């Protein structure tokens, strides 16, 4: 860990109003500057590793809202993540962590096989029986929360059904590689299919390599830096083997990780070159606003937008999604209060820290309800999972969809 980054914190407090956990607790140890101070004291030998110390550090959602607010550019979330990665390197992965992060996540075929029973669980009606009888109560709470977040799964993962090359419609403007995120393929395949169709309709040839692996974000969440580096090298080599103008993703978490491959691999030339080509789908579509607007048809909907942390804070993308929504004729766009505040999903945080996650989520739901919107649009699978469940149970319910799904709705209206 770079000690200089730790001592750069001036303790000015600019981060405090933006930190989800501080807003819920008003505890200094639950704030970005508090966590930086704890890690610094540990590095200086003034603190020992205790259960309480680890509890305070792990409370961070790594939403990186603090980085957006910090006048000195200190990224407390990233520093905490680096600290935990270093500790994990010293301790090594547990058997379960090795099974998930090394034996399952990097292998898309195994991931698809692992989710097949879930599709069967839904298709046979067993899910309805289990939920109606409250049978999940007899299982561990974490399992019940995971099942509760599960939306209706597609017939098959998109990786299995999408063509490796989707030709451009009309005159070809360029060639882009499509990075198909694991969760997007397995759960939100309709949104990713809409992404590819939008790019094709705008004149792009889309290459979707079937051999691509997970971006490595779960490894980062699990503090497995070696697994992350393995993913970075594999995907870099795979996509660099094609002649691409850009590499496009519609998953905020994937985009944030892909853009840091050069950093993760210590400035390796190939990884750095790859990262400079990565674009969120909203960045590409925004450059095609004129051509896209000509194709869009009216949608008389009240819509608001939630900024995923991985898009707003990690990638600095804020105006493009809003501009794209406002291209649609008839849209009544309503700005969401605290739009870039975390929804509480944060990877596996909503499973590992359910109480804090629910508190953060409740604040988000209340803000969505204030807008009076019929639809909430966002662009990250974790946010989609978290908000779909919460807002389907709200009164009145609010539909949650991906940005590309909204644009496709307008395109096909």
Secondary structure as UniProt FT lines:
FT   HELIX           3..7
FT   TURN            14..15
FT   HELIX           16..18
FT   HELIX           20..25
FT   HELIX           28..30
FT   HELIX           32..43
FT   TURN            44..45
FT   HELIX           51..58
FT   HELIX           65..69
FT   TURN            71..72
FT   HELIX           76..91
FT   HELIX           95..98
FT   HELIX           99..104
FT   TURN            105..106
FT   HELIX           108..123
FT   HELIX           126..133
FT   HELIX           135..138
FT   HELIX           141..149
FT   HELIX           158..161
FT   STRAND          165..166
FT   STRAND          174..179
FT   HELIX           182..186
FT   HELIX           189..201
FT   TURN            202..203
FT   STRAND          204..207
FT   TURN            210..211
FT   HELIX           217..221
FT   TURN            222..223
FT   HELIX           225..240
FT   STRAND          246..249
FT   HELIX           252..258
FT   TURN            259..260
FT   HELIX           261..264
FT   TURN            265..267
FT   HELIX           269..277
FT   STRAND          278..280
FT   HELIX           281..287
FT   HELIX           289..295
FT   STRAND          302..305
FT   HELIX           309..312
FT   TURN            313..315
FT   HELIX           319..327
FT   TURN            329..330
FT   STRAND          332..333
FT   TURN            337..340
FT   TURN            346..348
FT   HELIX           349..352
FT   HELIX           354..371
FT   STRAND          375..378
FT   HELIX           381..392
FT   STRAND          399..402
FT   HELIX           403..412
//
